[in-house]
């Protein structure tokens, strides 16, 4: 069983991509699943994240506050503004603009820690940034979405705040408590968590893409291009920012990956829950989930080779 789970997590990008293809090929069979299921799947992913956290992961906030603050400021400025700018540049409609902005306003994705590790980046900084940006998400994600998309759609900040608390923060806290009081259970469960998260993300992709497959096939190239640019520009600008600030190579990689990789499943969940009148708003998050796993694997190889050629400064 552990061997199967290892393969599932190791080939996460491939599995998520195959899930998207299956959803496009068999939408009528798969679109019967209600989008509200996404929130439960997100809860599972966040609970798993809670099981892996410990107090040491947050000590970096106090021991290296400048690094964490820099990274989180980049996270919640670069990606939201990029999303808004790209949506305007490509003339996206209200639904797709909302979806892209939601992705941009979400915290860092949990897969970013794995990618940072593979890229030989500063793993402690990556974990710290993911944790802090996730804790800030209930406040900043609704507020930034309202600021950037509120003119085009009705954004209920309070409702989104509560939703993120229930879907993200409560499961993380629950996982943290379980780890604290039932360490033996957690020790056994940790081996299966990456595979479980991979299957949950794949299921989210299937639900979202199957529900909108026909529209996506008719005019999906533009939104795919926007999502890819959003991610790639985020990775690049995060690295450039770290360079301008004179950070070490390992820190630059961590900030680059944290900025570029978003909790796109949360974006799809928020779109499905709070913006049901705009069903296509769930699409950018699903596409991002597929693409950033592919780009993440590629950037990890590029950065790890860079480490071999250039020692950290």
Secondary structure, 3 states (H helix, E strand, C coil): CHHHHHHHHHCHHHHHHHHHHHHHHCHHHHCCCCCCHHHHHHHHHHHHHHHHCCCHHHHHHHHCHHHHHHHHHHHHHHHHHHHHHHHHHCCCCHHHHHHHHHHHHCCECCHHHHHHHHCCCCHHHHHHHHHHHHHHHHHHHHHHHHHHHCCCCCCCHHHHHHHHHHHHHHHHHHHHHHHHHCHHHHHHHHHHHHHHHHHHHHHHHHHHHHHCHHHHHHHCHHHHHHHHHHHHHHHHHHHHHHHHCCCCHHHHHHHHHHHHCECHHHHHHHHHHHCCCCHHHHHHHHHHHHHHHHHHHHHHHHHHHHHHHCCCC
